[in-house]
Amino acid sequence: MSEKSLSTLDNQLLDGLEFCIAVYDLFDHVAHGPNGLERVRLRRDETAKRLIEELIPIARYVQVRYEASNRFKVRWINGSQSHDAILYFSGDWVHIANHPTEIHLEVTTSVHPNDYLAREQLDREGVTWGPNLIARDMQTREIKGQPYVYTNDEREVELSQQIIDRIREKAEKSYPDGTILLVNCVETGVVREDEWNQAVEVVRAERIVFPFREVVLLGSRQHRFTTLFKHRLIPLPAAPCQSCGHHES
């Protein structure tokens, strides 16, 4: 396949490892092609956008979960349906561990709201101070930014809140039963391992009630991969009856 496009992946049933190869081949095709760096940074065309925001996060998930006893195929679907991909499982996990044979994946991105401006400035000028103190001049259309210094645990709070907002927004929508949500967490600047762990703990402490089988957080650096499992609301015991002391039904 000398000519590579989304059609080489769209609605194709591929072994998980073959899917990863196809995704990274498409990335090479885009990144090393005409205006490749600009396409990857700005993501204004559908191929680059789907590649960076959906296909690569799914490939990262596959690389972590695929193993000898847990082999599965991937069908990515380019459309507006209520999921981005379907995984079809076989092997010991299905026959011995009672793992589902089919699971849907939904992918979303947790990112600073001004990230797109920082990426555009980086592409235009070759440097950016990042998304925190950045704005576009509405008359000249020039993007201007200033350095920003995080203090105390501000970076962790910012990262955790972005993740919480995305999970809550997705939790309000309808998905097939047992869907897994992948959150592609785009980190601002250099996030240390302890800062990532602290941000994750803040997210866990929120005890968000979501409809997904699990939520997987994919850090944009150092192959970070963290799983959040479902929390359920536990009803409080009924209040005792004032007259007899028995619990009301």
N, C-alpha and C positions, 0 to 999 in steps of 0.2 A: 504494500500500500504506500506508494510514493506520495500521493496527495492525502493529507490527513485533515479531518474536520470533525465536528461533533457527530456527524452521521456514522462515523466509525465506531461510536460508542452508544448512540441513542437507540434504546430499546433492544440492544444486543445482549444475549445471555452469554456471559463470559465467566470462566473460572476466576476466582478471586485474584490469583496471582497474574493471570493474563489481563485482567481488568487494570491492575496497577501498571503493568508494562504499557498498555495502550494509553493510559492517562499520561504517563511520563513521556512517552513518545510524542503525544500531542503537545505537551508543554514544550519540548525541545523544538518541535516544528514551529510553534508560535514565537517562542523567545528568540530563536535564531533566524527567523524570517524577516521580511521587510518591516521596519519600525517595531521590531519585536519587543524591545525594552519598554517602549512607550505603550504598547498594547498591554503588557503585563502590569505596568504601573497604573494606567488610567482605566483599563477594563471597560472601555466604552463600546466595544463590539461584543456580540453575544458569545462568541467562542471564548474569548479571553475571560469574560465575566463568569461564565459557567465553569470554566476550567479552574480558576482561582478560588471561587466561592463555593463550588459544589464538588467537582470531581476530585481535586486533590485532597480535600478533607475526607471524602469517602475512601480514597486510596489509603490514606494514613490509618483510618479505622481498620480497613481490611488487613493491613500489614501487622497490626497488633493482634487481631483476633484469629487470623487464619493459622491453623497448625495441623499436624498429622491427624489428630482426633477431632478436628473441627474444620472440615473443608466445606466451602460453600461457593455458590455462583452468584454473580451480581448482575442485575438488570437495572441500568440507569435510564431514567425516562426524562427527556427534555420537554417539559410542559408545565402547565399550571395546576396539575392534580395535587391532592393533599399529601404527597410524599415525593421524595426525589429518587429513591431507589428501592428495590426489593432484593433481599438476600434469600437464597434457597440453600438450606443446610442438608447435609448427609453425614454419615459416619457415626462414631461412637457417641458423640454428644446427643444425637437423635435417638439412637437405639438403646443406650444405657442410661444417659442422664435426662432423658425425656425433654430434650431441647426442642423448641418449635422448628418445624421444617421451613417456615417462611416468616420473615420479619421485614417490616418496612423501615426505611430510614428517611428522616427529614433533616436537612442541614440548614443552619442559620449562622450568622456572623455577629459576634460581639465586638464592637469597635468604637473608638472615640468618634463622635458625630462630625468632627472636622478632619477626619483622616483623609478624606478625598481631596481636601485642599492641600494637605501636606504632601500627598503623592503627586499632585499636579505641580506644586512648586518644585519638588525634587526632580521631576521630569524636565521642567522648563529651565531651572537654574543649576541643577546638579547638587543642590544642598537644601536642607530645610531644618528649621528649629523644632519641627514637630507640630502636632495639632492643637496644643493648649492655648497659645496666644497667637492665633493666625486668623486672618480675615481677607476678604476680597474687596478691593476698592470698587464700588459700584459704578464709578464713572470711567476709570482707566482700565478696570478689569484686572489690575495687577494684584497679585497675592503678596501680602506682607505679613511677616511673622517676627516674633521676639523669643529670646530664650526663656525657658520656664524651669524653675527648680522645685522639685517635690520636697516637702518637709514631713518629718515624722512618718506616719503610715498612710499618707495621702495617696501614694501610688496604689497601694493594696486596696484602699477603699474605692478608688476610681475604677479599678479593674473589676472588683467584685460587684459593684453596682451595675456596670455594663452587662455583666453576665446575668445578674438577677433580673434586670429589665427584659433581656431577650427571652429568658425562660418563661417569665410571667406572660409576656406577649404571646408566645407560642402556645402556652398552656390554655389560653382562652379559645383556641381553634379546635376543630374536630379532625381527628386522624384515625386511621385503622387501628384496631385493638393491637396492643403490643408494639407500637411504633417506638423506635429509638431516636432520640433527638441528639444530633451532633452539633455542638456549639464551637465554631471556629473562633477562638479568642485571639484577636489581634492585639498584641501587647504594645504599649507606647514606650519607646525607649528600651533600655535594658532592664528586664525584670529578673531579679535574682531568684534562686530556688526557694529561699525562705519567704520572699515576698509573694511568690506564686502560691505557696502552701498556705500562707496567712489569708490570701484572698479567697482561696477555696474554702477555708474554714468559715469565713464570713458567709459565703454562699450556703454552706451546709447548715449554719446556725439559723438561717431564714426558714428552714423547713418548708420549702415551697411545695404545695400540693400540686402535682402535675399528672397528666394522664398517660405519660410515656412509660414504657417498660423500664427504661433507664435514660439518664442524660449523661452524655460523654463530653467532657471539656477537652478540647484540643488546643494546647498552647502553641502559639505561632513560632516558638523557638525551643530548641533542645528536645524535640519530640515529646513534649509533655502530654500526658494522657491520664485523665482523672475521671472516674465514674461516680455519678450520684444516683442512688437508688430511690425508689418511690417512697414518699412519705404519705401516710393516710391520716385523716383526721379521726381521732379516737373520741367517741361520744363520752361525755361526763356521766357518772352515775346519776340516776334520777334522785331528786331531792326527797327526803323522808316526809311522809304525810304529817301535818301538824297535830292531828287528833290521835292517831294510833301509832305513829313512829315507823310504820312500814313504808318502803319505797314506793313512790307513785310509778305507775306503768306508763 
